[in-house]
Amino acid sequence: MNGLHKDRINEFVKKIGQLDQKFGPLPGIASSARRRCWAQQIVSSLRRISYTETLLMRSVEPASRDPYSGAFDPIKGALHFYRHGQLDEAVWLVFVLSHFGKHAIDGWKLAQNVYGSFGIGPTWTFARYSSDASAFKNMLSSNAQKLASPVISGRFSNHRKFQSKKPVAIANTFETYFDWQTEFGNFHNKIISTQAKVGQNPSTTFDALYKSMKSVSGFGGGRLGRFDFLTMLGKLQLAPIVPGSVYLDKATGPLAGARLLFFGRRDHCITGRALESRVDALDTILDVGKQVIEDSLCNWQKSPDIYVYFRG
């Protein structure tokens, strides 16, 4: 393994080895190969976070927010909006990138096509959608055949692969999300209102926002959409939030990883809700943050003995 944080692999192997002392024997990491493999996945997760940290220190081109540009990158585009005083546009673009995700082969193609009307219509910025949401629905309907073709439209990322590409489903997600973001007029007011209720602790605010997204179609019924969206807002410093939990309830991959770690089986019968606090407590030794634990466990359980790089 090469690249950023590679010199920390042995550090994490040692820390993983210390987990038995606090939690008792952990069957999933009984072998040195498995401890090292998980340590490598932790490093990979840290690298993904480091990417956004690096972006925060760099200039961003305006073309990154333009779906008709070959430089389109919604993560960079969100930063560009934010740096130019357009917080709602930035948060909206993070929603778009979180909903469609970045496919391992197609990249941002699906997000680009929907955000940019398949190249033959307006860009559906926050301002544009606010002024004519019905036209957005019509755009989706008129491009139903293109959406049905993965070659033409692009594909959801692995994290979002079970989402529907039917126009009515996408329209419903956008509509219910827009209602969530604008509940108090704009996103800034939403943060202020949330903090007024729960205080300014970043993890408490994250939790309140996470729970409030239950009404968002395609996000609220599960947990990964909400988790990815909110963690990205935090990483890009668009909101003063950080996850204080791995949120295992309704999880799939991370829960399978936690079950494998504690019980030696991905299909152990314990629920995510029952196991969540034990997984959260791992961070007292690993000290990498809940997002890294969640992400690394998810990827580690896919290949627990031999390191494989996964894009998420």
C-alpha positions in Angstrom: 0.0 0.0 0.0 1.3 3.4 -1.0 0.2 7.0 -0.5 -1.0 9.2 2.3 -1.1 7.7 5.8 0.7 4.5 4.7 3.2 5.1 7.6 0.3 4.7 10.1 -0.6 1.1 9.2 1.6 -0.4 11.9 0.1 2.1 14.4 -3.4 0.9 13.6 -2.3 -2.8 13.7 -1.1 -2.1 17.2 -4.2 -0.3 18.3 -6.5 -3.0 16.8 -4.5 -5.5 18.8 -5.3 -3.5 22.0 -9.1 -3.9 21.4 -9.2 -7.3 23.0 -8.0 -5.8 26.3 -11.1 -3.6 26.5 -13.7 -5.6 24.7 -12.6 -9.2 25.3 -11.5 -11.6 22.5 -12.8 -10.4 19.1 -13.1 -13.4 16.8 -13.1 -11.4 13.6 -9.5 -10.1 14.2 -8.0 -13.2 15.8 -5.4 -13.5 13.0 -2.6 -11.0 12.3 -3.7 -11.0 8.6 -7.1 -9.7 9.5 -5.8 -7.1 11.9 -3.5 -5.8 9.2 -6.2 -5.8 6.6 -8.5 -3.8 8.8 -5.7 -1.4 9.5 -5.2 -0.9 5.8 -8.9 -0.2 5.3 -8.7 2.4 8.1 -5.9 4.1 6.2 -8.0 4.1 3.0 -10.9 5.7 4.9 -8.6 8.4 6.3 -7.3 9.1 2.8 -10.8 9.8 1.5 -11.3 12.3 4.3 -7.9 13.8 3.6 -9.0 14.5 0.0 -11.7 17.0 1.1 -9.3 18.5 3.7 -6.9 19.1 0.9 -9.6 20.7 -1.2 -10.3 23.2 1.5 -6.8 24.6 1.1 -6.9 24.9 -2.7 -8.5 27.2 -5.2 -11.5 25.9 -7.1 -12.4 26.7 -10.7 -15.9 27.9 -11.5 -16.2 25.2 -14.2 -16.4 22.6 -11.4 -20.0 23.5 -10.7 -21.0 23.5 -14.4 -22.5 20.2 -15.6 -21.8 21.2 -19.2 -18.1 21.5 -18.4 -15.6 18.7 -18.6 -14.4 19.8 -15.3 -17.7 19.2 -13.5 -17.0 18.0 -9.9 -19.9 18.6 -7.5 -17.6 18.4 -4.4 -15.4 21.2 -5.8 -18.5 22.9 -7.1 -20.1 23.0 -3.7 -17.0 24.6 -2.3 -17.0 27.2 -5.1 -20.6 28.1 -4.3 -19.9 28.4 -0.6 -16.8 30.6 -1.1 -18.9 32.9 -3.1 -21.6 33.3 -0.4 -24.1 30.8 -1.8 -24.6 28.4 1.1 -27.9 27.1 -0.1 -26.5 26.3 -3.6 -23.5 24.6 -2.0 -25.7 22.4 0.3 -28.0 21.6 -2.6 -25.2 20.4 -4.7 -23.9 18.2 -1.9 -27.4 16.7 -1.8 -27.2 16.1 -5.6 -23.8 14.4 -5.3 -24.9 12.4 -2.3 -28.1 11.1 -3.9 -26.5 9.9 -7.1 -23.0 9.3 -5.8 -19.8 8.8 -7.8 -19.8 5.5 -9.8 -16.5 3.6 -10.0 -16.6 3.7 -13.8 -19.2 6.4 -14.7 -17.9 8.9 -12.2 -20.4 11.8 -11.7 -22.2 11.1 -15.0 -25.7 10.4 -13.5 -25.5 13.5 -11.3 -24.3 15.6 -14.2 -27.1 14.4 -16.5 -29.9 15.1 -14.0 -28.4 18.3 -12.7 -27.8 19.5 -16.2 -31.0 18.3 -18.0 -29.0 15.8 -20.1 -27.2 18.7 -21.8 -30.3 20.1 -23.4 -31.9 22.3 -20.7 -31.2 24.4 -17.7 -28.9 23.5 -14.8 -31.1 22.6 -11.8 -29.4 24.8 -9.2 -31.1 25.5 -5.9 -32.4 28.8 -7.3 -33.7 27.3 -10.5 -35.4 24.4 -8.7 -37.0 26.9 -6.3 -38.5 28.9 -9.1 -40.0 26.0 -11.1 -40.0 22.5 -9.5 -42.7 21.3 -11.9 -40.4 21.9 -14.9 -37.8 19.7 -13.2 -40.4 16.9 -13.1 -41.2 17.5 -16.7 -37.5 17.3 -17.6 -37.2 13.9 -15.9 -40.3 12.6 -17.6 -39.1 13.7 -21.0 -35.8 11.9 -20.4 -37.3 8.7 -19.0 -35.8 6.5 -21.7 -32.4 8.0 -21.2 -32.7 7.5 -17.5 -33.6 3.8 -18.1 -30.3 3.3 -20.0 -27.3 3.1 -17.8 -25.0 3.6 -20.8 -26.7 6.9 -21.6 -27.5 8.3 -18.1 -24.8 6.8 -16.0 -25.3 4.7 -12.8 -25.7 5.3 -9.1 -22.6 4.7 -6.9 -22.3 1.5 -5.0 -23.7 3.2 -1.9 -26.8 4.3 -3.8 -27.3 1.3 -6.1 -30.7 0.4 -4.8 -32.2 3.8 -5.6 -34.8 4.0 -8.5 -34.0 5.9 -11.6 -37.7 6.3 -12.5 -38.6 10.0 -13.0 -41.3 9.9 -10.3 -38.9 8.5 -7.7 -36.1 11.1 -8.4 -38.7 13.9 -8.5 -40.0 12.8 -5.1 -36.6 12.7 -3.6 -35.8 16.2 -4.8 -39.1 17.5 -3.7 -39.0 16.1 -0.2 -35.3 17.1 0.2 -36.1 20.7 -0.9 -38.8 20.9 1.7 -36.3 19.7 4.3 -33.6 22.2 3.4 -36.1 25.1 3.2 -38.1 24.3 6.3 -36.9 27.5 8.0 -36.4 29.5 4.8 -32.8 28.6 4.2 -30.1 26.2 5.4 -28.4 28.8 7.6 -31.7 29.2 9.5 -32.1 25.5 9.7 -28.8 25.1 11.5 -29.7 28.0 13.9 -33.1 26.5 14.7 -31.5 23.1 15.3 -28.9 24.4 17.6 -31.5 26.4 19.5 -33.2 23.1 20.3 -30.2 20.8 21.0 -27.2 23.1 21.6 -24.1 23.7 19.6 -22.3 20.4 20.2 -21.3 19.2 16.6 -22.3 15.6 17.2 -25.6 16.5 18.9 -26.4 18.8 15.9 -25.5 16.0 13.5 -27.8 13.6 15.3 -30.7 16.1 15.2 -30.3 16.7 11.5 -29.9 13.0 10.9 -33.2 12.2 12.6 -35.0 15.1 10.9 -34.2 13.7 7.4 -36.7 10.8 7.9 -39.1 12.7 5.7 -36.7 12.7 2.7 -37.7 10.0 0.2 -34.7 7.8 -0.6 -32.8 9.0 2.4 -35.1 8.9 5.5 -36.1 5.2 5.1 -32.5 4.0 5.4 -29.4 5.5 7.0 -26.5 5.6 4.4 -27.9 8.4 2.3 -28.4 10.6 5.4 -25.0 9.6 6.9 -23.1 10.3 3.6 -24.8 13.6 3.0 -24.3 15.0 6.5 -20.7 13.8 6.9 -19.9 15.5 3.6 -21.5 18.8 4.8 -19.2 18.5 7.8 -16.1 17.7 5.9 -16.6 20.6 3.6 -17.3 22.9 6.6 -20.7 23.8 5.3 -22.2 22.9 8.6 -20.7 22.6 12.1 -21.4 18.9 12.5 -19.6 15.7 13.0 -21.0 12.2 13.6 -20.9 11.1 17.2 -22.0 7.5 16.2 -21.6 5.0 13.5 -25.4 4.8 13.2 -25.7 1.0 12.8 -29.5 0.8 12.9 -30.7 -0.2 9.4 -27.0 -0.4 8.2 -25.9 -3.2 5.9 -22.2 -3.3 5.2 -21.0 -1.6 8.4 -23.3 -3.8 10.5 -21.9 -6.9 8.7 -18.4 -5.7 9.5 -19.3 -5.1 13.2 -20.9 -8.6 13.5 -17.9 -10.2 11.9 -15.6 -8.3 14.3 -17.4 -9.1 17.5 -18.9 -12.5 16.7 -16.9 -13.9 13.7 -19.9 -14.0 11.5 -21.4 -11.4 9.2 -24.9 -12.9 9.6 -24.9 -13.0 13.4 -28.4 -12.2 14.7 -27.6 -9.1 16.8 -29.2 -5.9 15.6 -27.5 -2.7 14.7 -29.2 -0.9 17.5 -27.9 -3.4 20.0 -24.4 -3.3 18.7 -24.1 0.4 18.0 -22.7 1.6 21.3 -20.0 -1.2 21.3 -18.8 -0.1 17.9 -18.9 3.6 18.9 -16.7 2.7 21.8 -14.0 1.4 19.5 -13.0 4.9 18.9 -11.7 5.3 22.4 -8.7 3.3 21.3 -8.6 3.8 17.5 -9.2 7.5 17.7 -10.1 8.0 14.1 -13.7 9.2 14.2 -17.0 7.5 13.7 -17.0 7.9 9.9 -13.7 6.2 9.5 -14.8 3.3 11.7 -18.1 2.9 9.8 -16.4 3.1 6.4 -13.5 0.8 7.2 -15.6 -1.9 8.8 -17.9 -1.9 5.8 -15.0 -2.3 3.3 -13.0 -4.7 5.6 -15.8 -7.3 5.9 -16.0 -7.6 2.1 -12.5 -9.1 2.1 -11.3 -9.5 5.7 -8.1 -11.4 5.0 -6.7 -9.7 1.9 -6.7 -5.9 1.4 -8.8 -4.7 -1.5 -9.4 -1.1 -2.3 -13.0 -0.1 -2.6 -14.3 3.3 -3.8 -17.5 3.2 -1.7 
